[in-house]
Amino acid sequence: MREQPADRDREPAEAVEVLRGVWSATGQTAADLDEAFGAQKSCKRMQDVGFDGLADDGGDMRAAWRATLEREGKLDRGAGSIRDLVLGSSDSSR
């Protein structure tokens, strides 16, 4: 029997409910899990993330990106746009 898309959408929610049931049945709390596995935190502060240092002060950022891509072997000189870099050239001869 083929799984329906609506069934797939419910799976994560059902899995969470099963885990909550197991934790409740065994008397575990969120504090117990934090103690056992450590508090899990993700970095959401992006204020200090940037491209400082990629190009010299007042330098050409585009040229700096190209130099970085070339140094890493990722520069495609035939790419005419960002789309071409990400998806490949729309030219069928490539």
Sequence and secondary structure as in RCSB ss.txt:
>XXXX:A:sequence
MREQPADRDREPAEAVEVLRGVWSATGQTAADLDEAFGAQKSCKRMQDVGFDGLADDGGDMRAAWRATLEREGKL
DRGAGSIRDLVLGSSDSSR
>XXXX:A:secstr
    HHHHHHHHHHHHHHHHHHHHHTT  HHHHHHHH         TT S BTTB TT  HHHHHHHHHHHTT  
 TT  SHHHHHH  S TT 
